[in-house]
Amino acid sequence: MTNDVVRPLGPLAELREYAKEQRDAAREHGNRAGALAFDDIVNKTNELEREAIADGIPLQLDLSELED
């Protein structure tokens, strides 16, 4: 295993991508307040991801571990 940090997929990543899309749309429509609000969400999800990775918290659900 390498020491490379791979950006995980999961709920935080999905929320961040949605917020980026909404931020960009708000900017295109001249909605500065909306763009700033979604930018805050992007920044917070980045922060939460960094903290989780540092604490060793898994950010993805391994469905193979679930039993029927």
Secondary structure in CASP SS format (residue, H / E / C, confidence):
PFRMAT SS
TARGET T0000
AUTHOR 0000-0000-0000
METHOD secondary structure of the structure
MODEL  1
M C 1.00
T C 1.00
N C 1.00
D C 1.00
V C 1.00
V C 1.00
R C 1.00
P C 1.00
L C 1.00
G C 1.00
P H 1.00
L H 1.00
A H 1.00
E H 1.00
L H 1.00
R H 1.00
E H 1.00
Y H 1.00
A H 1.00
K H 1.00
E H 1.00
Q H 1.00
R H 1.00
D H 1.00
A H 1.00
A H 1.00
R H 1.00
E H 1.00
H C 1.00
G C 1.00
N C 1.00
R H 1.00
A H 1.00
G H 1.00
A H 1.00
L H 1.00
A H 1.00
F H 1.00
D H 1.00
D H 1.00
I H 1.00
V H 1.00
N H 1.00
K H 1.00
T H 1.00
N H 1.00
E H 1.00
L H 1.00
E H 1.00
R H 1.00
E H 1.00
A H 1.00
I H 1.00
A H 1.00
D H 1.00
G C 1.00
I C 1.00
P C 1.00
L C 1.00
Q C 1.00
L C 1.00
D C 1.00
L H 1.00
S H 1.00
E H 1.00
L C 1.00
E C 1.00
D C 1.00
END
